[in-house]
Amino acid sequence: MKKLLAAAAIALTSLAGAAVADGHENYPERPILLMISYGAGGATDFQARIVTMTAGNEDALGMPIAIINKPGAGGRKGWNWFATEADNDGYTLGAYNIPHFIAQSIEGGVDYSADSFEPIANWGADPAVFVVAADSAFNSMNDVIAYATENPGKLTFSGAGLFVGHHIAALQLENAAGVKLAYIPSNKGGAAAMKSVIAGEVLGGVNNLSDAYRAREAGNVKILGVFDNERNDFLPDVPTMKEQGYDIDNSSVNFRGVMVPKGTPQPIIDKLAEIVPAMFENKRVLGKMNAGGSPMHIMTRDEVLEMWKAREATLEKLLAGL
């Protein structure tokens, strides 16, 4: 019996030693960074600052999360850096945008794919919308398409970059309406693309519902259509593209969430996957997101993994067809 007890004690000591050797039992021990691939003031940046605002609470991570912006090339600059240079020690997180980074990896010319990252949790789902300046003569998508039909390639409109949700929505609109449009990608993200619409530098734009909602509340734009299967609760008066006669689904809806680089220790991934979704459900977070017109769609790590796979399959077919 004594031998058995001694053996059990040794085994327990070894397990405890292994846990300590892991060095992750007290994670996090210092503030964490969250990399955003778009500029300050855009929807991803705006929402990320809200959903991480309670990270320092004792019932969350117990450490604050600081935002760093690495905008450029429709998100490519930031995600290339995240995939190839970011530390995988759990102290540098990244925000993902779907379909953006998956569509870009399918098109090629980037250093990342879905296999480069490990998702943690999803916080939102933001449909694309078509916007025009408040004083525009366009009052419906039929007005927009009529102009594009009469003036092939002259209907200029902005978006956040190439092979992001906005660009996919634009390609779908061209295909569904049978017209040629002049899509002008911004290298500085959705906020800059929206400014181009408001300033009259372009005739319209495809942007995030959340950005457009705030711009409409300020009296700067009209929102003519939603690229989704159903109307959105934030814009009950705005019809979908399908309602207006254009066969366009929800493939461009922008899912946003948190991920880590491949190679991040599993104990850290597990801890983040347990805490972060609950952090998104904080009442203060939900209230501020609702006030900003930002649709929430909270998903766990397992749910996000399934969503990534499904979106990748959809995008491969969609982009081949477009």
C-alpha positions, 0 to 999 in steps of 0.5 A: 500500500505504501508503495502504491501511495508513493507512486501516486504521489510521484505521479501527481507531483509530475503532473503538477510540475508539467502544468507549471512548466507549461507556463500558461496557468497564469495567462494572461500576465500582461496586457494583450494586443488586438491587431485590426487590419483596417484603419481607425474609425471603421466598423471593425475598429469601432466594434473591436474597441467596444467588444474588448472594453471589459477584458480587464475585468476580473470576470473576464481576462483580468488584463486590458486589450489594446488595439493596434491598426495595420491597415492597407490593401483591403486587410492584406497588410495586417493579415500578412503580418499576423500570419508571418510575424506576430508572436504566437504566445497569446499576447497578440490577437487578431480580428478576422473579417469573413469573407475578406481574408478567405476570399483573398487567400482563394484569389492568391498573392497573400501569405495566409489562408484559413489554416494560418489562424486559429479562431477564438470567437465571433462577435458580429455579422454585418451585412453590406449595404448600398449607400449614396450621398444624402442629396443624391438623385438616386432613391432606389436600386432601380435608379442606380441600375438604370443609370448604370445601364445607360452609362456603362462603366461610369457609375463610380462607387467605393468599397473597403478594398479588393476581395472583401465583402464589399467587393464581393457584393459589387460583383454579385450586383454586376452579375445579377443586374447585368451591368458594368460598374466602376468599383473603386477600392479604398486602401484605407478601409470602410471609413475612408470609402464612406467619406468618398461617398459623403464628399461626392467623390463617387456616385455611391458606395458599398459599405458595412451596415454599421458604418452606414447606419451611423452615417445615415443617423448623421444625415449624410447618406441614404441607404438603398439596399441590403445585401442579405437574405432578410431585412435587418432590424436596424434598417427595417425600412430598407429592402434587400436586393432580392426584394428589389429584383436582384438575385443576391444572397448573404455571401458578402455578410461580414462576420467579425471575431477574434483569432490567434496565429497558428502555433499558439499553445492549446491551453491559451486557445482553450482559455480564450475560447472559454472567456471571450464569448462571455466577454462579448455578452457583457450587458455594457458591450451589448448596449454600446453595440446596439446604440452604434447600429452594430449587429451582434452574432456571438459564436463559440470557437467550434461554431466559428470553425464550422462557419469558416469551412462553410464560407470557404466552400461557398466562396470557392464556388462564388468567385469561380462563377463571378 
